[in-house]
Amino acid sequence: MTNVRRTCKPAPSHPLSAQREPDRLIACQPLHRPHPSPPRPAGRRAGYATAMSSLVAALRTVVLVPLFFVLTLGIAAWITIAGSIRHDPPSSDRVIQFWARRFIGIPPVTVELAGIEDIDPDQQYVVVSNHLSNFDIPVLFTSLPLTLRFLAKQELMKIPLVGHAMKVVGIVMIDRSAGISAHQAINEGVTRARDRGFSLVVFAEGTRSRTGEMADFKKGGFRIAIDAAMPVLPVVVAGTFEANPPGAWLIRPAAAKVRVLSPIDTNGMTIKDDAVRLMKTVREDMLAVYEELRTDDGRSERAQS
């Protein structure tokens, strides 16, 4: 039987009989207690949250990416002008840091850093990292307490202002079609970077991962480290793939994790005897850490859900 509360109120009396007749009661009217609305299904809530997240990401992508490109052109113009006045503008690193912070602020990408105690800020390294997305470079720039430059494809030189600005600040360009002469050009670029006090970032896979998995390493970065007698600093990056996988136009928020492994001294090593062995050892160590970071991320997502 439905739980219904009933209430009655007196009916109004005739004015002349108000003092003689007791108040009469009208028929009681049931007052139904309203039932709470059924909860929204969890799947519907999740779908709504996903749709809103995609909408916000799309708005940030459409609005902020063009603005950031304009900012990049402006910074490149400033570096080009400053470089024409002075060969090595002292404020270049501050400008690069400003650019990198603006870059990771688009999605945004938060960064969690560990292992920094293994870095000697007065030492120059060949920083060997895995490569997941375009956000790896600004994440490394803003995370590591080093003056960094990186190897970049020669095609970037074709971008107006940007290509020349990259050359001014000491980015080492790679022409993959040049064959043997490319190795010589890289060695010369590395020598100039080292003489200017830069550490060099090398993405050991050679390109961004298309699946989020760590691909096989190429030995070019390890050849550079051995040739230049610079220690190898392995750095593992996780989480940036979710911000912008290769081929995706949408930029989404992400939580990046950066883990610095112990540096490896290359003094006494030779390319012939040690480059391949060093490459395999570093990849095994980095892969173990990368899988651990991905496992931790999976546990966190399940705990939140």
TIVONU-87477 format. One record per residue (C-alpha): residue in three letters; x, y, z. Coordinates in steps of 0.25 Angstrom, whole numbers. Each point is the difference from the previous one (the first is absolute). Layout:
BEGIN
(r "ALA"; (X; Y; Z))
...
This chain:
BEGIN
(r "MET"; (0; 0; 0))
(r "THR"; (5; 14; -4))
(r "ASN"; (5; 8; 12))
(r "VAL"; (-9; 12; 0))
(r "ARG"; (-1; 11; 10))
(r "ARG"; (-14; 5; 2))
(r "THR"; (-4; 14; 6))
(r "CYS"; (-13; 7; 2))
(r "LYS"; (-4; 14; 2))
(r "PRO"; (-13; 6; 5))
(r "ALA"; (-10; 5; -10))
(r "PRO"; (-5; 14; 2))
(r "SER"; (-13; 2; 7))
(r "HIS"; (-11; 9; -3))
(r "PRO"; (2; 14; 7))
(r "LEU"; (-13; -1; 8))
(r "SER"; (3; -14; 5))
(r "ALA"; (15; 3; 3))
(r "GLN"; (-3; 0; 15))
(r "ARG"; (-9; -12; 1))
(r "GLU"; (5; -10; -10))
(r "PRO"; (13; -7; 2))
(r "ASP"; (9; 1; -12))
(r "ARG"; (-3; -11; -10))
(r "LEU"; (11; -8; -7))
(r "ILE"; (1; -1; -15))
(r "ALA"; (4; -13; -6))
(r "CYS"; (15; -3; 3))
(r "GLN"; (9; 2; -12))
(r "PRO"; (12; -9; -1))
(r "LEU"; (13; 7; -2))
(r "HIS"; (10; -9; -7))
(r "ARG"; (14; 0; 4))
(r "PRO"; (8; 2; -13))
(r "HIS"; (9; -12; -5))
(r "PRO"; (14; 4; -2))
(r "SER"; (4; 0; -15))
(r "PRO"; (8; -12; -4))
(r "PRO"; (15; 1; -1))
(r "ARG"; (6; 3; -13))
(r "PRO"; (7; -12; -6))
(r "ALA"; (15; -1; 2))
(r "GLY"; (2; -2; -14))
(r "ARG"; (-8; 13; -4))
(r "ARG"; (8; 8; 10))
(r "ALA"; (13; -5; -5))
(r "GLY"; (-4; 3; -15))
(r "TYR"; (-4; 14; 4))
(r "ALA"; (13; 2; 7))
(r "THR"; (8; -5; -12))
(r "ALA"; (-8; 9; -9))
(r "MET"; (2; 12; 8))
(r "SER"; (15; -3; 1))
(r "SER"; (1; -2; -15))
(r "LEU"; (-7; 14; -2))
(r "VAL"; (9; 7; 9))
(r "ALA"; (12; -7; -6))
(r "ALA"; (-5; 4; -14))
(r "LEU"; (-2; 15; 4))
(r "ARG"; (14; 0; 6))
(r "THR"; (6; -6; -12))
(r "VAL"; (-7; 9; -10))
(r "VAL"; (3; 13; 8))
(r "LEU"; (13; -2; 7))
(r "VAL"; (8; -7; -11))
(r "PRO"; (-1; 11; -10))
(r "LEU"; (3; 10; 11))
(r "PHE"; (12; -8; 4))
(r "PHE"; (5; -1; -15))
(r "VAL"; (0; 15; 0))
(r "LEU"; (7; 1; 13))
(r "THR"; (11; -10; -6))
(r "LEU"; (2; 9; -12))
(r "GLY"; (1; 12; 9))
(r "ILE"; (11; -7; 8))
(r "ALA"; (7; -5; -12))
(r "ALA"; (0; 14; -6))
(r "TRP"; (6; 6; 13))
(r "ILE"; (11; -11; 1))
(r "THR"; (3; 2; -15))
(r "ILE"; (2; 15; 3))
(r "ALA"; (8; -2; 13))
(r "GLY"; (8; -10; -7))
(r "SER"; (4; 10; -11))
(r "ILE"; (5; 9; 11))
(r "ARG"; (7; -10; 8))
(r "HIS"; (4; -14; -4))
(r "ASP"; (-5; -7; 13))
(r "PRO"; (-11; 9; 7))
(r "PRO"; (1; -2; 15))
(r "SER"; (-15; 0; 1))
(r "SER"; (-3; -11; -10))
(r "ASP"; (-1; -10; 11))
(r "ARG"; (-11; 8; 8))
(r "VAL"; (-7; 2; -13))
(r "ILE"; (0; -15; -3))
(r "GLN"; (-5; -3; 14))
(r "PHE"; (-11; 10; -2))
(r "TRP"; (-4; -7; -13))
(r "ALA"; (0; -14; 6))
(r "ARG"; (-9; 4; 12))
(r "ARG"; (-10; 7; -9))
(r "PHE"; (0; -13; -9))
(r "ILE"; (-3; -10; 11))
(r "GLY"; (-10; 10; 5))
(r "ILE"; (-9; -2; -12))
(r "PRO"; (-7; -14; 4))
(r "PRO"; (6; 2; 11))
(r "VAL"; (10; -10; 4))
(r "THR"; (5; -2; 14))
(r "VAL"; (14; -6; 3))
(r "GLU"; (4; -9; 11))
(r "LEU"; (15; -1; 1))
(r "ALA"; (9; -10; 7))
(r "GLY"; (15; -4; 0))
(r "ILE"; (5; 14; -1))
(r "GLU"; (10; -2; 10))
(r "ASP"; (8; -8; -10))
(r "ILE"; (2; 12; -8))
(r "ASP"; (13; 9; 1))
(r "PRO"; (-4; 14; -5))
(r "ASP"; (14; 3; -3))
(r "GLN"; (2; -13; -9))
(r "GLN"; (-4; -1; -15))
(r "TYR"; (-8; -12; -4))
(r "VAL"; (-6; -7; -12))
(r "VAL"; (-14; -1; 5))
(r "VAL"; (-6; -13; -6))
(r "SER"; (-15; 0; 1))
(r "ASN"; (-12; -8; -6))
(r "HIS"; (-9; 8; -9))
(r "LEU"; (-16; 0; 2))
(r "SER"; (-5; 14; -5))
(r "ASN"; (4; 14; -4))
(r "PHE"; (-1; 3; 15))
(r "ASP"; (12; -8; 4))
(r "ILE"; (9; 12; -4))
(r "PRO"; (-6; 11; 8))
(r "VAL"; (-2; -10; 12))
(r "LEU"; (15; -3; 0))
(r "PHE"; (4; 15; -1))
(r "THR"; (-9; 3; 12))
(r "SER"; (4; -12; 8))
(r "LEU"; (15; -2; -1))
(r "PRO"; (10; 10; 7))
(r "LEU"; (9; 0; -13))
(r "THR"; (2; 9; -11))
(r "LEU"; (-6; -8; -11))
(r "ARG"; (0; -1; -15))
(r "PHE"; (-5; -11; -9))
(r "LEU"; (2; -7; -13))
(r "ALA"; (-11; 5; -10))
(r "LYS"; (-4; -4; -14))
(r "GLN"; (6; 9; -12))
(r "GLU"; (-15; 2; -5))
(r "LEU"; (-2; 9; 12))
(r "MET"; (10; 10; -6))
(r "LYS"; (-11; 3; -11))
(r "ILE"; (-10; 6; 11))
(r "PRO"; (1; 15; -2))
(r "LEU"; (8; 7; 12))
(r "VAL"; (0; -13; 8))
(r "GLY"; (10; -7; -7))
(r "HIS"; (10; 11; 0))
(r "ALA"; (-3; 2; 15))
(r "MET"; (3; -14; 3))
(r "LYS"; (13; 1; -7))
(r "VAL"; (4; 13; 8))
(r "VAL"; (-3; -7; 14))
(r "GLY"; (8; -12; -4))
(r "ILE"; (-10; -11; -4))
(r "VAL"; (7; -11; -7))
(r "MET"; (-6; -3; -14))
(r "ILE"; (0; -14; -6))
(r "ASP"; (-1; -2; -15))
(r "ARG"; (-4; -15; -1))
(r "SER"; (2; 0; -15))
(r "ALA"; (14; 5; 0))
(r "GLY"; (6; -14; 3))
(r "ILE"; (15; 0; 5))
(r "SER"; (0; 16; 0))
(r "ALA"; (-11; 0; 10))
(r "HIS"; (9; -7; 10))
(r "GLN"; (10; 11; -2))
(r "ALA"; (-10; 11; 1))
(r "ILE"; (-6; -6; 13))
(r "ASN"; (14; -1; 6))
(r "GLU"; (3; 14; -3))
(r "GLY"; (-13; 5; 6))
(r "VAL"; (2; -8; 12))
(r "THR"; (14; 6; 2))
(r "ARG"; (-6; 14; -1))
(r "ALA"; (-11; -4; 10))
(r "ARG"; (10; -5; 10))
(r "ASP"; (10; 12; -2))
(r "ARG"; (-12; 9; 4))
(r "GLY"; (-3; -8; 12))
(r "PHE"; (-13; -8; -4))
(r "SER"; (-4; -14; 3))
(r "LEU"; (-7; -7; -12))
(r "VAL"; (-13; -7; 0))
(r "VAL"; (-1; -12; -10))
(r "PHE"; (-13; -8; -2))
(r "ALA"; (6; -14; -1))
(r "GLU"; (-12; -5; -8))
(r "GLY"; (2; 10; -11))
(r "THR"; (-14; 4; -1))
(r "ARG"; (-13; 1; 9))
(r "SER"; (-7; -13; 4))
(r "ARG"; (-12; -3; -8))
(r "THR"; (-6; -10; 11))
(r "GLY"; (5; 5; 13))
(r "GLU"; (10; -11; 1))
(r "MET"; (15; 2; 1))
(r "ALA"; (6; -4; -14))
(r "ASP"; (14; -5; -3))
(r "PHE"; (11; 10; 2))
(r "LYS"; (10; 5; -10))
(r "LYS"; (14; 1; 3))
(r "GLY"; (2; 14; -5))
(r "GLY"; (-1; 6; 13))
(r "PHE"; (10; -9; 7))
(r "ARG"; (10; 2; -12))
(r "ILE"; (-1; 15; 3))
(r "ALA"; (2; -2; 15))
(r "ILE"; (12; -9; -2))
(r "ASP"; (6; 9; -11))
(r "ALA"; (-1; 12; 9))
(r "ALA"; (4; -7; 13))
(r "MET"; (-13; 5; 6))
(r "PRO"; (-7; -8; 11))
(r "VAL"; (-14; -6; -4))
(r "LEU"; (-12; 4; 8))
(r "PRO"; (-12; -9; -2))
(r "VAL"; (-13; 7; 3))
(r "VAL"; (-13; -7; -1))
(r "VAL"; (-13; 8; -4))
(r "ALA"; (-14; -5; 2))
(r "GLY"; (-14; 6; -1))
(r "THR"; (3; 10; -12))
(r "PHE"; (-6; -10; -10))
(r "GLU"; (-14; 2; 6))
(r "ALA"; (2; 15; -2))
(r "ASN"; (2; -1; -15))
(r "PRO"; (2; -13; -7))
(r "PRO"; (7; 1; -14))
(r "GLY"; (-11; 3; -10))
(r "ALA"; (-10; 5; 10))
(r "TRP"; (-4; 15; -2))
(r "LEU"; (-7; 1; 14))
(r "ILE"; (9; 4; 12))
(r "ARG"; (-5; -6; 13))
(r "PRO"; (5; 2; 15))
(r "ALA"; (10; -10; 4))
(r "ALA"; (9; -3; 12))
(r "ALA"; (14; -2; -4))
(r "LYS"; (10; -8; 8))
(r "VAL"; (15; 2; -2))
(r "ARG"; (10; -10; 6))
(r "VAL"; (15; 3; 0))
(r "LEU"; (9; -12; 0))
(r "SER"; (14; -1; 5))
(r "PRO"; (10; 6; -10))
(r "ILE"; (10; -9; -8))
(r "ASP"; (14; 4; -2))
(r "THR"; (5; -2; -14))
(r "ASN"; (15; 3; 2))
(r "GLY"; (8; -12; -6))
(r "MET"; (-12; -5; -8))
(r "THR"; (2; -2; -15))
(r "ILE"; (-11; 0; -11))
(r "LYS"; (4; -13; -5))
(r "ASP"; (0; -8; 13))
(r "ASP"; (-10; 7; 9))
(r "ALA"; (-10; 8; -8))
(r "VAL"; (-10; -11; -2))
(r "ARG"; (2; -6; 14))
(r "LEU"; (-2; 14; 6))
(r "MET"; (-13; 2; -8))
(r "LYS"; (-6; -14; 4))
(r "THR"; (3; 2; 15))
(r "VAL"; (-6; 14; 0))
(r "ARG"; (-12; -4; -7))
(r "GLU"; (-2; -12; 9))
(r "ASP"; (1; 9; 12))
(r "MET"; (-9; 11; -5))
(r "LEU"; (-11; -10; -5))
(r "ALA"; (-1; -6; 14))
(r "VAL"; (-2; 14; 6))
(r "TYR"; (-10; 4; -11))
(r "GLU"; (-8; -13; 2))
(r "GLU"; (0; 3; 15))
(r "LEU"; (-5; 14; -2))
(r "ARG"; (-11; -5; -9))
(r "THR"; (-4; -10; 10))
(r "ASP"; (-1; 11; 11))
(r "ASP"; (-9; 8; -9))
(r "GLY"; (-9; -11; -3))
(r "ARG"; (-2; -3; 15))
(r "SER"; (-3; 15; 2))
(r "GLU"; (-10; 0; -10))
(r "ARG"; (-7; -12; 5))
(r "ALA"; (0; 6; 14))
(r "GLN"; (-6; 13; -4))
(r "SER"; (-11; -8; -8))
